[in-house]
Amino acid sequence: MPLITVQLFEGRTVEQKRAYAKALTDATVEVLKCSPDAVDIIFRDVSKSDWASAGKLWSDE
């Protein structure tokens, strides 16, 4: 059973997450030849102050 964890900056709408979950599920089914029922996706919303790249917090941008 594929488990996909997606970390995103907070602020995405439920509709966006719903559409992304459908797209990820469809791609997984196509590539891995599994049932859609076997695909689980966990969304983790992350604050920009809890994410840094190149030594800088995204909230500092």
C-alpha positions in Angstrom: 0.0 0.0 0.0 1.6 3.3 -1.1 1.6 6.0 1.6 2.4 9.4 0.3 3.2 12.2 2.7 3.0 15.8 1.3 4.3 18.7 3.3 3.0 22.1 2.2 3.0 25.6 3.5 -0.2 26.2 5.3 -3.0 28.0 3.5 -4.0 25.6 0.8 -7.8 25.2 0.5 -9.6 21.9 1.0 -10.5 22.0 -2.7 -6.8 22.3 -3.7 -5.9 19.4 -1.4 -8.8 17.3 -2.8 -7.7 18.0 -6.4 -4.0 17.2 -5.5 -5.0 14.0 -3.8 -7.0 12.9 -6.8 -4.0 13.7 -9.2 -1.5 11.9 -6.9 -3.8 8.9 -6.6 -4.4 8.7 -10.4 -0.6 8.9 -11.1 0.2 6.3 -8.4 -2.4 3.9 -9.8 -1.0 4.3 -13.3 2.6 3.9 -12.5 2.4 1.3 -9.7 -0.6 -0.6 -11.2 -2.4 -0.7 -7.8 -5.9 -0.1 -6.8 -6.9 3.5 -5.8 -8.1 2.0 -2.5 -4.5 1.1 -1.7 -3.2 4.7 -2.0 -3.1 6.8 1.2 -2.1 10.4 1.3 -1.3 12.5 4.4 -1.1 16.3 4.1 1.0 18.1 6.6 0.6 21.9 6.8 3.7 23.7 7.8 4.0 27.3 8.9 6.6 29.3 6.9 8.3 30.0 10.2 8.9 26.3 10.7 10.6 25.8 7.3 14.0 27.0 6.2 16.0 26.8 3.0 19.6 27.9 2.5 19.7 28.9 6.2 16.8 31.3 6.0 13.2 30.9 7.2 10.6 31.2 4.6 8.7 33.6 6.9 11.7 36.1 6.6 11.1 36.5 2.8 
